[in-house]
Amino acid sequence: MTRFSYVAVGPDGLRATGVAKAASREAAELALYERELREIRVTEKKGFLRAEVSAPRVKREEVMHLSRQLGAFIRAGLPLIDAVRTLGEEARNTSVRRMMTEVEDGLRRGEKLSDCLDRHPKIFPEYYRGILRSAELTGQLDTVLDQLAKYLERDLEARRKIKAARCSSPACTPRCRCPPACCSR
């Protein structure tokens, strides 16, 4: 069983905090709801042995897929909080899962999506967050997320072509891993 810390509002209207054991996040929320708690916020507690020494890096390709999927969910009419939660639950990368949980918590507190993403500058570049902020103001979030996904896809493809061209230089040998001094630029 996994341990989950929670913050909620009790039947008496007072803030309630604690730890609940459950098989999943949903099961923990359901158990707390059955205890007549409302406005429930649940986060997984990592044990000492399950703590990561260093979190896995989030690649641009993952940001591209997240953007595309989030845009599709919004276009389909799914509430933003539910869309973010679904993407977080389905993520394989633990850094993405943790980041999406933090974004979901921020959205539940009433923050804008762009404000939530501002807390993750290593994952979302400045231009991405700025464009997203504009999209929120204009109400074009789904369209802009698709455009950002297409931009990231073109950027990744351009990087692949540059890398392939650099490695096909006559100065490179088949065993070469292309250190900066190897290929003529």
C-alpha positions, 0 to 999 in steps of 0.5 A: 500500500502507498502512503498519501498525505492529504489536506481537506476540509472536514464536516465541521468546516475545519482544515484536516490533514493527515496520512492515508494508506491506499492502493492508488491516489483515487482509492485514497481520495474515495476513502477520505470522501467517505469520511465526509471530507471535502476539497481533498488534495492528496499527494503521494509520500515517498518513503526513504528507500523510494526516494530518487537520487536524481530525477529523470530529465524531461525531454523536449519530445515529452513536452511536445507530446504533453502539449499535443495531448493537453490540447486534444483534451481541452478541445474535446471539452475535458476540464483542464484539471482533469486533463492535467491529472489524466496526463500525470497518471499516464506519464511513465517519467516520474519527473513528468508525473510529479510535475503534473501533480504539482500543476494539478494542485496549483490549478485546484488552488485557482492558479492559471496554467501558465503560473503553474508551469512557471515553477518548472523552467527547466521543463518549459522554456520561457517562450513556451510559458509566455505564449501559453500566458497569451493563449489563456488571455485570448481563450485559444489554449487548445489551438496554441498548445497544438501550435506549440507541439508542432513547433517543438516537433519541427525543432526536434526534426531540425536538431536531428538533421543538424546532428546527422549532417555533422556526423556525416562529415568526412572528418568523422570516422565510424567510431567517432561520437562527434566531440566538438573538435572532431567535425569541421564546422 
